[in-house]
Amino acid sequence: MEYSGLLIFALFAAGFAGLIWLLGVPFGPRVRLGYKEQPVECGKTPFDLPSGRFDVKFYMVAILFVVFDVEMMFLYPWATLFRKLGLFAFAEMMVFLAVLGVGLAYAWRRGALNWD
């Protein structure tokens, strides 16, 4: 009984998705045009395939995202249970934050935070 709300929500979501799909069949487009099914980039047809290397900035931004995303994913539950966990958990979190700080320092040193 404690998961009945989740079951009702799942049934409602599936029913709503099915209803939207069924309404799309009679009101949707009937003729498929060739030019509408071509790939586009920002409203224009692509002129070249992406061959070659990505800029290093792309990877640096990805590293920064992972560093801060993982940090928040572990920091929030730890902060909510801070008083119950004790001194050992505090020391473990400080080690974790130090490792993330090294990752941030690496990205900073490589110039990932510059807006050039």
N, C-alpha and C positions, 0 to 999 in steps of 0.2 A: 504494500500500500504506500510505502514512502516514495516510490518511484512513479506513482500514478500521474503526477503532474508532468513529469518528463515524457511519459508515454502519450499523454493528451497533447502536449506540445508537438511531439514528433508526428502524430496523426494529423494535427491541424496543419503543420508545415507541408506534409506530403499531399494532403487534400488541396491546399492552396496552390501548390506547384502544379498539380494535375489539372486544376480548374483553369489556371492561366494557360497551360499547354493546350487544353481543349478549346479555349476561346481563341487561341492563335491560329488554329487550323482553318476555321471559316473566314476569319478576318485578315489573315496573313497574305503575303504576296503569293500569287499563283504562277507567275512567269519568272523564271530565273534568267537574268541577263548576264552575258559573259563579262562585260566590263565591270559589273558590280561585284563579281567574285574574284577579281584580281587583288593581289596584295598591295597595300598602300603604306606609305610612311608619311604621317602628318598631312594627309590629303593628296599626296603626290605619289606617282608610281616610283618604286625604287629604281635607281639608276645603276647600282652596283651591289654585288653581294659583299657582306662584311668579311673580307679576307685580309689577313695581316694581324698585327698585334694591337691589343688594347693599350691605352695609355696607363702608366703606372698609377696615376691618380685614381683610376677606377678601382684598383685592388686595394689601395690605401683607404679609400672611403669604405669599402667592404669590410676591411679589417676593423676599422673604427666602429662600424655598425655592430659587428659581432661582439667586440669588446664591451660596448655599452649595453647591448641587448642582454648578453649573458650576465653582466653585472646586475642589472635591474631584476632579472629573473631570479637570482639567488638572494639579492639584498632585501627585497620586500618581505618575503616570508621570514627571513632571519630577523628583521626589524620588528615584526609583529610579535615574535616569541622571544625577544631579547632578554627580558627579565627571567624567564623560565629556563633558558639554556645555560646560563652561567658563564664563568670566566674562560673555560676551555673553548666554548663556541665563539667567544669574542676573539680569542687568539687565532682560531682557525679562520675567521672572517678577515682578520687583519692580514694573514698570509695570503688569502685569496685576493684581497684588494691590492696587495703589493705586486702579485703576479700580473693583475690587470693594469696596474700602474706602469709596469715595465713594458707591456704591450702598447699603452698609450704613449709612453716616452719614445718608443721605437717609431711609431707612426708620426709623432711630432718631429722627431729628428729627420725622418725621411721627407718632411715637407707636406704631409697630408693635410695639415691645418691651414696652409697658406691659401689665400683666395686669388692667386695670380691667374 
